[in-house]
Amino acid sequence: MKISELKKGQKVTIRCKHKTLLVDVEAHVAGVRSEVVLLELIRHDGQIVDFSSPHVQIITIYEDGLDMPKAWTNCRIQRRTVDGRQYHALAAPKASVKVNRRKVARILLNKPGILKISNVSDPVNIMIHDLCVNGIGFECPVKIEEQDIRHLYIQFMDEDRDEEEEIKVEARGVWKKELPGGGFFYGCRLVNAEENLGYYIAGKMRET
């Protein structure tokens, strides 16, 4: 995907890296001119950000909730005035690559769970493939509509305790893949979870 294929109103993450310092800021696409993306002026702590330093590496990340995040490396951002209004002008020399933003190891589960979709009355039986403190991957027999992908409620049982305990998490879909035998695989970021999730993961990691 070329960076110029971004659309007005879409949100991107601008990742700035200098040595060991890493800063992420959000930006909104205001429009596209030729191969350059015009961003609403990016501010940090009330000040307009200056991206002109040659020592700062800039990566642009876009998530549409349907596929793995896309990233453009070696980006350049400059201030530009268009039709009397100032923008941050974003350009990237190459097409995007798909990235996995996972930062922590996941445990493999392959255990059944229940998915509740906010606008669907009936729960769906799913197979949870993997899990960590900030993400979950599962197989689902049905396609989740785009308007529902950001609010998914998943529960499963911790059967290793003396008394079975239900674990509940809220997730946001980041990418999906259609499976050859039918159904879909969803990779999600956890946005909310109860305290017992951490104990469950710690126990599973001690077993490995």
C-alpha positions in Angstrom: 0.0 0.0 0.0 1.3 3.4 -0.9 1.1 6.1 1.7 -0.8 8.3 -0.7 -3.6 5.8 -0.6 -4.5 7.0 2.9 -7.9 8.7 3.0 -9.1 12.0 4.6 -10.2 11.4 8.2 -8.1 8.3 8.8 -5.9 8.2 11.9 -2.3 7.1 11.9 0.4 6.7 14.5 3.7 8.6 14.0 6.5 6.8 15.7 9.7 8.9 16.3 12.9 7.1 17.3 16.2 8.6 18.4 18.7 6.2 19.9 16.8 4.6 22.8 14.1 7.2 22.9 10.7 6.2 21.4 7.7 8.4 21.1 4.3 7.7 19.5 1.9 10.5 18.5 -1.4 10.3 16.8 -2.2 12.2 13.6 -5.2 12.7 11.4 -5.2 12.7 7.6 -6.5 16.0 6.2 -6.0 15.1 2.6 -3.6 13.9 -0.1 -1.7 16.0 -2.7 0.2 13.9 -5.3 2.3 11.5 -3.3 2.3 13.6 -0.1 -0.2 13.1 2.8 -1.3 16.2 4.5 -1.7 15.8 8.3 -3.5 18.1 10.7 -0.7 19.8 12.6 0.7 17.5 15.2 1.2 18.9 18.7 2.9 17.6 21.8 2.5 19.3 25.1 0.8 22.2 23.3 3.6 22.8 20.9 3.7 22.0 17.2 6.2 19.2 16.7 9.3 19.8 14.6 10.3 16.7 12.6 13.2 18.3 10.8 16.1 16.7 12.7 18.0 14.2 10.5 18.8 12.1 13.6 15.2 11.1 14.2 13.8 8.0 12.5 10.1 8.3 11.5 7.8 5.4 11.1 4.1 5.8 10.2 1.7 3.0 11.3 -1.9 2.6 10.1 -4.5 0.1 11.5 -7.8 -0.4 9.8 -9.1 -3.2 12.1 -9.4 -5.7 9.2 -5.8 -6.7 8.6 -2.4 -6.6 10.3 -1.1 -3.0 10.8 0.7 -1.4 7.9 4.0 0.6 8.4 6.0 2.9 6.3 9.6 3.4 7.3 12.1 6.2 6.6 9.3 8.8 6.4 9.8 12.5 6.1 7.6 15.2 7.7 7.8 18.9 6.9 5.6 21.9 7.6 3.8 23.0 4.4 1.2 25.7 3.7 -1.6 24.7 1.3 -4.4 27.1 0.4 -3.4 29.4 3.2 -3.5 26.7 5.9 -0.5 24.9 7.5 -0.1 21.1 7.7 2.5 18.5 8.4 3.3 17.0 5.0 4.1 13.3 5.2 6.0 11.3 2.5 7.4 7.8 2.4 9.9 6.4 -0.2 8.5 2.9 -0.2 5.3 1.0 0.1 4.1 -0.2 3.4 4.9 -3.6 5.1 2.7 -5.5 7.4 3.9 -5.5 11.0 3.2 -7.5 14.1 3.2 -5.0 17.0 3.4 -7.8 19.6 5.9 -6.9 22.3 5.4 -9.8 24.8 5.4 -13.5 24.4 2.0 -15.3 24.1 1.0 -18.6 25.5 -0.7 -21.2 23.2 -4.1 -22.3 24.5 -6.2 -23.9 21.8 -9.2 -24.0 24.2 -12.9 -23.1 23.6 -14.3 -19.7 24.6 -17.4 -17.6 24.1 -17.5 -14.4 22.0 -20.1 -11.8 22.6 -20.4 -9.1 19.9 -21.9 -5.8 21.1 -24.7 -5.6 18.4 -25.4 -9.3 18.2 -27.8 -11.0 20.6 -26.5 -14.6 20.4 -23.0 -15.5 21.7 -20.6 -17.3 19.3 -18.5 -20.4 20.2 -14.8 -19.7 19.3 -11.4 -21.5 19.7 -8.9 -19.4 21.5 -5.5 -20.0 19.9 -3.1 -17.8 21.9 -3.2 -15.2 24.7 -1.0 -12.6 26.5 -1.5 -9.7 28.8 -2.3 -7.3 25.9 -3.5 -9.5 23.0 -5.5 -12.6 22.0 -5.9 -14.6 18.8 -8.9 -16.8 18.1 -10.7 -18.8 15.4 -14.3 -17.7 14.8 -16.9 -19.5 12.5 -18.5 -16.3 11.4 -17.3 -13.0 10.0 -17.4 -10.1 12.4 -18.8 -7.0 10.8 -16.5 -3.9 10.6 -18.7 -1.8 12.8 -18.5 -4.4 15.6 -14.8 -5.3 15.4 -13.7 -2.7 18.0 -15.9 -4.0 20.8 -15.5 -7.8 21.4 -16.2 -9.5 24.7 -14.5 -12.9 25.2 -14.8 -15.3 28.1 -13.3 -18.7 28.9 -12.9 -20.9 31.9 -9.7 -21.4 34.0 -10.0 -25.1 34.7 -6.7 -25.4 36.5 -8.0 -23.9 39.8 -9.6 -25.9 42.5 -12.8 -24.1 41.7 -13.3 -23.3 38.0 -13.1 -19.5 37.4 -14.4 -17.5 34.5 -12.0 -15.1 32.8 -13.4 -12.2 30.9 -11.7 -9.8 28.5 -12.7 -7.0 26.2 -10.8 -6.9 22.9 -10.4 -4.8 19.8 -9.8 -6.5 16.4 -6.6 -5.5 14.7 -6.4 -7.9 11.8 -8.2 -10.9 10.4 -7.5 -13.8 8.0 -10.0 -16.0 6.2 -9.3 -19.7 6.9 -9.2 -22.2 4.0 -11.6 -24.6 5.8 -14.1 -21.9 6.6 -14.3 -19.3 9.3 -11.8 -16.5 10.2 -8.8 -16.0 12.5 -8.8 -12.7 14.4 -5.8 -11.1 16.0 -6.9 -8.6 18.7 -5.5 -6.2 21.2 -6.9 -6.4 24.8 -8.4 -3.1 26.0 -9.8 -4.3 29.3 -9.4 -7.4 31.5 -10.1 -8.5 35.0 -7.2 -9.1 37.5 -7.4 -12.9 37.3 -6.1 -12.8 33.7 -2.6 -11.9 34.9 -2.7 -14.8 37.4 -3.9 -17.2 34.7 -1.1 -16.2 32.3 1.6 -16.3 35.0 0.5 -19.8 36.0 0.5 -21.0 32.4 4.0 -19.6 31.8 5.3 -21.5 34.9 4.0 -24.7 33.3 6.2 -24.2 30.2 
